[in-house]
Amino acid sequence: MSKRLLRSGLIVSTMTLVSRVLGLVRDVVVANLMGAGAAADVFFFANKIPNFLRRLFAEGAFSQAFVPVLTEYHAAGDMDKTRQLIARASGTLGVIVTVVTLFGVLGSGAVTALFGFGWFLDWLNDGPSAEKFELASLLLKITFPYLWFITFVALSGAILNTLGKFAISSFTPVFLNVAIIGCAAFVSPHLAQPEIGLAIGVFLGGFIQFMFQIPFLYKEGLLVKPQWGWSDPGVVKIRKLMLPALFGVSVSQINLLLDTFIASFLMTGSISWLYYSDRLLEFPLGLFGIAIATVILPALSRKHVDKSAEQFAQTMDWGVRMVLLLGIPAMLGMIVLAKPMLMVLFMRGEFGVHDVNQASMSLWALSAGLLNFMLIKVLAPGYYARQDTKTPVKIGIIAMVSNMAFNAMLAPFFGYVGLAMATALSALVNAGLLYRGLHRGNVYRVSRETGFFVLRLAFAGAAMVGMLLWLSPAMAQWIDWSLVHRAGWLAALIGVGVVSYVAVVLLLGVRPRHLRAAG
């Protein structure tokens, strides 16, 4: 089992790596085109809203509810019933998401007023941010249909993942990045408002992703005609699991939207600085945390169906160990190398030294929570695989309320950095409560061996940080260097960090057998 999980995890990580690298290229292009000014703030806002809903209707709550039920049907061996479930689930979800998408397009002004209330107030009172509100409403009309496309992309991806076809769904996001980069290069330069070209890229990216996965579903014999099936037993089961999961699995996204709401009252650039910080954080989170979570949910669902409690716990333990092994150096490296990374990736065109300094502060704060963000991705499936969505929703409510309290305490003193700090702290609350629930329910407990494993990783991480601090040039040198020189030094430091971390991990006795605990 552990070899199969590791192989699947490597496949997802490799495909995700391609997507994330292109995602960084996309952000480099956007930073060069718009920097961190008002237009950038508005585009990131218009891109964030449909992406938030995507986590609810598609990759987040729906997938967490759909995969365990689909696994049950698939394990029963009746392909006709499996196809019927897919047809009725896709038809029911399709009707709902179509209504939501139409509302988002036609009522873009209301959506903008809800989540960008500071801009809306300025628009009412002819304030300095009035144009932001009008532009955001326009861009939302273009980006909102992305939600419709990506919902069916996530549905087909969940089906293929259940069949063990992880590479396809992991590679699909590449097309979104290609579409935005293409529009930034060939459409935006010909428009008076280049951000409109980027919004068109979001729309095209969703459409291309949607079309890409259809042939693979057809090949597996699972490309079915959608049917309305609100009362179908399988759909009812998915609904019951999904409704609470709508909140529980998307707490971090809701927190980010709350940050956006508050940031609309802060200085121009706040949303952009938070965006660039979050994008850098998403690289290791997607490459490691989400990749491991993607392969672990179907595996845990099978263990639950087979009533293998011991192997269920062993699979959870494998996921936690992998997250810690990869997450600790990623978190520490992001903190130590925050400014050099921002310089190499974004400091050109409209994105200057001031933006690097501002974005680095929010990146430090968010990076402190990276390990908890990753652990959430692995611990939450421990509930969803057992078709328990009520517990995560309770935990999600506590985490969101905590985030609001942290925002109220920190934002008045630290501005947008306080928002990032609050997000990281709420992730700690979320991860801690998820683990406590699994521990109390005798579902999963960190073993003594895993405890010693973590101590070794911590020592290795400390050694890596010491090496990086010792070798890192002064910040003035980074600023004076050319892009090529900066990139060379950054690559060298990352290489030294990886080598030093791995060397100390091996010296402290960590061996491949420590990653084969899944049974």
N, C-alpha and C positions, 0 to 999 in steps of 0.2 A: 504493500500500500504506500509506504513512504517514498519508494522509488517512483511510483506512478504519480504521486502528488508532486514530487520534486520535478519530474519531467514536465508535467503540466504547468507547474509554476514557472519553469524556465521558458516554456513556449510563450506563455502569457507575458512574462517580463520582457522577452525579446521583441515581441510584437508591440508591446507598450512602449519600449525604448524607442523604437522607430517613430511611433506617434508622438511621444514626448519631445524627442529631438526636433521634429518638425514643428511641434507646438512652441518650442523656444524660438525657432527660426521665425515663426509667425509673430511672436511677441517682439522680437528684435525689429522686424519690419514695421510693426505698428508703432513701436517706440520711436523709430527713426522718422516715421511719417507724422506722428502727432505729439510725441513726448508725453508730458503729464499735465497738459492744459485742460481747458474747459471742454473742447471737442473730445478729447480722450476720455474724460470723466463720463461724458454722455454716452459714448459708444460702449464703454465697459458696463455702464448701467443697463443699456438696452440689450446687451449680450447676457447679462447676469440673470435677468428675470426669466426668460424661457429656459435657461440652464438650471435654475432653481426648480422650476416645475418639472423639468426632465427628471430630476432626482426623485420627485414624488411619483409621477405617472410611469416612469420608465425604469431607469437603472436602479433606483432605490427601493421604494416601497413595493412596487409591482413585482420586480424581480425576486425580492426576498420572500414574497408571498407565493409567487407563481412556481418557482423552481421546486420547492418541497412537494407541492401538489402534483406537478408534472412528473416528478421523480416517482411518486406513488403509482401513477397511471402507467408510466413506462415500465416500472418494475413488474407490474401485473402481466405484461406481455401482450395486451390487447391493443394493437395499433389502431384499430378503428375507433375505439374509445379515446385513445390518445389524440388522434386527429380531430375528433369531435370536440374535445376539451380545448385544443388550440384554436379551432374555428370559433367556438362560442366565446372564449376569453378574448380573442383578438377583435371580434365583432362588438362585444360589449364595451371593451376598453376604447375601441375606435370611435364609437358614438360619443362617449364621454369626452374624449380628448378633442374631438372635432368641435363640440360645443364650446369647450374652454378656449380653443384656438380662435374660433370666430369672435368670441367675446374679447379676447386679447387684442385682436386686430382692430375690431370696430370700436372698442372702448379703451384704446391705448392711452388716451388722456387720463381716464380714471385710474388706470394701473400706475401711470407715472405719478399722479398725485398721491397715490397710496404709499408708494415706496420712495419717492423723491419729494417728500412733503416740503422740504426747505425750498426747493426750486418752485414748487407750486405756490407757496406763499409769496415768493418774489414775483411770480407771474401775476398774481392777483394785485400786488401793490406796485407793479412796474419797477421792481428792484433789479439789482445787477445780474441776477441769475435767471431772469425771465426767459431769455433765449434758450437756456439749457432745458427748461421745461418743454418748450415748443419743439426743439430738436429731438429730445428724448421720445416724445409722443410719436414723431414721424419715424424714427428709427425702429421703435417697437413694432410698428405696422409691418416693417420689412423682416425683422428677426423673429417675430412670434410664430410664424408657420414652421420654424425649425422644430418647435415642440412636437408638432404632428408627425413629422418625418422621423424624429429621433425616438419617439415612443415605439413605433413599429420596428425600428432598428434594434432597440433594446429587447423587444419581445422575441424577435428572431434570434438575437444573440443568446438570450436565456435558453431557448430551445436547443441551439447548437451546443452550448456549454453543457447542458444536461446529457447530450449525446457524447460528450468528451471532445467536441470540435472547438477547442479554445482559441486557436490561432485566428480564425476568421473574425470573430467579434472583437478580438484585441487589436487587429490590424485596421478595422473599419474607421476609427477616428482619424486615421491618416488623411482621409479624403476631406474632412472639414478643414484641416490645417492647409492642405494644398489649395482648396477653394479660396480661403481668406488671403493666402499669400498671392495667389493669382490675381484676385481682384485688387489687392493693394498695389500690385505691380502694373496692371493693365487697365483697370477701371478708375480707381481713385485719382490718378494724376490728371484725368480728363474731366473731373468734377470740381465745381466751386467748393463743395463740402466733401472732402475725401472720406469722411467717416461714413457717408452713405454708401460708398463703394465697399467698405468693410462689412456693412450690414448686408449688402447683397451677397457677399462671400459667405456669410453665415447661412443665409437661405439656400444657396446653391450647395453648400457643404452638407446640409441635412438631406437634400434631395438625392445627391450622389450616394451618400451612405445607405439610404433607403433602397436605391436600385441595386447596389452592390451585393446585398445579402440575399436577394430573391433567388438567384440561380442555385445557391447552396441549399436553401430550403427545398427547392424543387428536386434537387439531386437526392435529398434524404426522404423524399416522398411526403414532406410535411408542409408543402405550400398549399394551403386549403382556403376555401372561400369563407370569409368572415360571416358569422351569423350572430344575431342578437340572442343572448342566452343569460339574461339577468337571473332567471330562476333555475338554471342548470346546477345540479349538485356540486360539480367541480368549481363552477364560477362562484357559487355561494360561498364555498369554502375559501376560495381566493379572496373574495370580498371581505369576509370576516377577518382574514389574516391581514389584508392590505390596509383596511381603514385605520386601525391603530398604528400600523407601520408607517403610514403617511407622515406621521409625526415623529415616531421613534427613530427611524433610520435617517431622517433628514435634518436632525437637530443642528448639525454643523452648518448646513446650508441656510437654515432659518436664522441662525446666529449671524451669518454673513450678510443676509438681507437686513437684519436689524442694524448691523454696522453701516450698511449702505444708507439706510434711512437717517441715521444719526450723522453720517459723513456729509449728507446733503446740506447740513447746517454749518459744516466746518469749512476751512479755507480751500480754495480751488487747488486741486491736485491731490486732495486726501483720498478720494476714491481710486485714482490712478496709482498712487503709491501703495495702497493696500492691494490693488489688483496685481501689480508687478511682484510684490512680496508673495502673495498667494500663488501666483503662477510658478515661481521658483519652488515653493513648498510642494506644489502638486507634482513636481517631477519625481522626487523620491517616494511620495505618497502613492502615486499611480504605479510607479515601477515596482515597488515592493509591497506596500500595504494592500492596495486594491488587487494586485495580481494574485497575492496569496489568498485573499478573501474570495476571489473569483473561483479558484479551484477548490477551496475548502468547503463552500456551501453545498455543492452537489455530493461531495464525499460524506459530509456530516449527515445530509438528508438520507443517503443510503444506509448509514450506520443506524440512524433512528428507525428507518423502515425495517431493518434486520434485527432491531432490538439488541444491538451490540453496545451496551453502555460503556464497557471498558475501552473498546476500540474508538468509540466516540470521544472519550476523554483523551485518549492517546493522539487522536487526530487534532484535537484542540491544542494539545501540548506542542505538537509539531508546528502548528501555525504560530503560536506565541513565540517559540524559540526562533523560528525563521524571521519573524518581525523584529525581535530583539537583536539578532545577529546583524541584520542589515540596517535596522532603524537607528541604533545607537551611533554608529559612525556617521550616518547621514545627518542626523540631528546636530552632532557636534561640528561636523564639517561645514554645515550651512551657517552656523553661528560664527565660526572663526573666519570663514572666507566670504562672508556676506557682501562686503563692499567690492572686493575683486570680482566676484561673480556678476554683480550688477554692472560694474564698469565694462567688463568684457562683453556682456550680452546686450546691454541697452544704451551705454553712454556714447551716443552719436546723434547727429541730426538735432532734433528738438529736445532730446533727453540729455541734460547736463550734469555737472558735478553736484549741484544743489539737489537734483532729483535723486542722485545716487545716495547722498547722505540721508535724505528724508526716507527713501524706501528702505534703506538698510536698517533703520531703527524699527520699523514695523516688521521687517524680516527677522530680526533678532527675537522679537516678541513671539511671532508665530512659530519660529523654529523650536522654541522652548517647548511647544506643545506637540511637535511632530510625532514623537514616540506614542503619545496618547491617541492622536488621530489614527495612527496605524493600528494600535491595539484595539480601538473601537471596531475597525474593519474586520478584525478576526474574532473578537469576543461576541459581537452582535449575532453572527451566524449561529453561535451556540444556542441562541434562543429561536431564531427563525427556522432552523433545521428541525427543531422539535415542535414547530408550528405554535410557538408561544410568542405572540406579538404584544400581549398586554404588558408584560414586564418591561420590555424596552421602551414602551410608550410612557410608562410612569417615570422611568429613568430619564427619558428625553424631556419630559416636562420639567423635572427638577433641574436638568442641565440648562435648559433654556431660561428658566427663571434665574438660575445662578448667573448666566451670561448677562441678563438684563441688569442684575444687581451689580455685577462687576463693571459693566458699562457705566452705570450711574456713579460708581465710586471712582473710576479711573479716567473716563473721558474728560471730565472737567479739568483735570490736572495735566493729562498727557495727550489730549486730543486724539488723533487717529491712531497713535501708538497705544493709547489706552484701550482702544477698541480691539487691537490685535492682542494685547495682553489679556483682555477679558475672554476672547475666543479661546486662547490657549488654556486659561484656567478652567473654563467650562468643559473643555475636552478632558482635563484631568478628573473633574467630577464625574463626567459621563463614563469614562473608562473604569474608574474606581468602583462605581456602583454596578456596572455590568459584571465586573469580576466578582464583586461581593455576592451578587445574586446567584451566579453559577457556583460559587463556593458553598453558599448556604444550602443550595438545592442538591449538593453532592453530584453535580454534573461535571464540574471541572475544578481541580485544585492544583496550584503550582506545586510540582513535586520538589523534594529536597535537592535532587540532582539538577533540576532546572534552576533552583536558587543559586547553587554553586556556579552553574553555567553563566548566569547573569553577572555574578561577581567577576568572573574572568573577563567578560565582555566589557565591564565597566573599567577595569584596569587597562585593558587594551585601548579603550577609547581615551582614557586620560593620557596614555603614552602618545597616542596620535595627536592630541591637542598640543601637548608639549612640543612635539616635533614641528608641527605647523607654525606655532608661535615663534619658535626659535629661528625658523628659516624664512618666515614671511618678511618681505621688504617693508620699509616705511610707506605710509599712505601717500606721501608727497611723490615718491618714486612711481607709484602706480599711476598717479595723475599725469606725470611728465612723460611716461612711456607711450609708445605707439600702440595701436590695437594689437598688432602681431606680437609685440614684446609682452604685452599684458597677457594675451591668450597663452603664450608659451610658458610664462611663469605660473599661471593658474593651472594649466595642465600638469606641469611638473609637481606643483604642490599637491594636487589631487592624487597624482600617482604615488608621491611619497606618503601621503596619508593612508592610502589603501594598503601599500606594502607594509608600513609600520604597524597598522592595525592587524593585518593578517598574521604578520610575524609574531607579534606579542600573543595573539589568540592561540597560535600553534605552540609557542613556548610555554603557555600556561596549561597546555594539555587538552585543548579542545580538538576533537577528532570527528571524522564523518559519522561515527556511531552516535554522536550526540544529536545528530539531525535525522536519525532514523527511529525516532520514538513513536511514530504513528502506527507502528504495528504491521 
